């Protein structure tokens, strides 16, 4: 089963404002995309789901993660320190990808966005 995640203002509306899209562009986020994700404000969640669950305690497989939850996830991501074992594990996102996830969650947190899971 695949999973794409989209920043959104509500569970039924994944259309971002021009200002939202610009915030994602300005953050220079590089995360894995899927067939329908990977543009500003989205990423291929399946690639990062286990790591995000480990770091934040929240699953990307939720249909809707409200802004309050995303804000908590951002703080958990930004405070998390990767172990040397994680750095060596080819199945674990790289430090670069961890930074990309932090940037994504930060933009969402600052703009009051939640995250929609589509699978």
ZAMARGU-4260 file (C-alpha; in steps of 0.2 Angstrom, whole numbers, plus 5000, padded with zeros to 4 digits):
<rodrens>
0) 5000/5000/5000 | 5007/5017/4995 | 5005/5033/5005 | 5006/5051/5000 | 5005/5066/5013
5) 4999/5083/5009 | 4999/5099/5019 | 4981/5105/5021 | 4970/5118/5030 | 4957/5105/5033
10) 4954/5086/5029 | 4944/5089/5014 | 4954/5103/5006 | 4972/5100/5001 | 4973/5116/4990
15) 4986/5127/4997 | 4986/5146/4996 | 5000/5154/4985 | 5008/5160/5002 | 5008/5142/5008
20) 5016/5136/4992 | 5029/5150/4993 | 5033/5145/5011 | 5037/5127/5006 | 5047/5133/4991
25) 5057/5145/5002 | 5061/5131/5014 | 5070/5122/5000 | 5063/5105/5006 | 5069/5089/4997
30) 5059/5074/5001 | 5055/5058/4991 | 5039/5061/4980 | 5027/5049/4973 | 5016/5049/4957
35) 5005/5062/4964 | 5016/5070/4978 | 5033/5078/4979 | 5027/5096/4974 | 5027/5110/4987
40) 5018/5104/5002 | 5018/5085/4999 | 5029/5070/5000 | 5029/5051/4998 | 5024/5046/5016
45) 5027/5028/5014 | 5046/5031/5013 | 5046/5040/5030 | 5032/5032/5039 | 5041/5021/5051
50) 5054/5034/5055 | 5041/5047/5058 | 5032/5035/5070 | 5048/5031/5079 | 5053/5050/5081
55) 5036/5057/5085 | 5024/5043/5091 | 5012/5048/5077 | 5007/5039/5061 | 5008/5047/5044
60) 4994/5034/5039 | 4981/5044/5048 | 4968/5052/5036 | 4970/5068/5045 | 4983/5075/5057
65) 4977/5091/5064 | 4988/5107/5065 | 4990/5104/5084 | 4997/5087/5081 | 5008/5092/5067
70) 5015/5106/5079 | 5019/5093/5092 | 5027/5082/5078 | 5038/5096/5072 | 5045/5099/5090
75) 5048/5080/5092 | 5057/5080/5075 | 5068/5095/5079 | 5073/5089/5096 | 5077/5071/5090
80) 5096/5067/5088 | 5100/5053/5077 | 5111/5039/5083 | 5127/5033/5074 | 5118/5016/5070
85) 5104/5026/5061 | 5117/5036/5051 | 5124/5019/5045 | 5107/5011/5042 | 5103/5012/5023
90) 5085/5009/5027 | 5084/5024/5039 | 5082/5041/5031 | 5098/5051/5030 | 5102/5066/5040
95) 5098/5076/5025 | 5081/5068/5024 | 5078/5071/5043 | 5082/5089/5040 | 5069/5090/5025
100) 5056/5082/5037 | 5060/5095/5050 | 5058/5109/5037 | 5041/5102/5031 | 5034/5100/5048
105) 5041/5118/5053 | 5032/5126/5038 | 5016/5117/5042 | 5017/5122/5061 | 5021/5140/5057
110) 5006/5141/5044 | 4994/5131/5055 | 4993/5117/5042 | 4988/5099/5046 | 4993/5084/5035
115) 4981/5073/5025 | 4986/5055/5022 | 4981/5048/5005 | 4983/5029/5002
</rodrens>
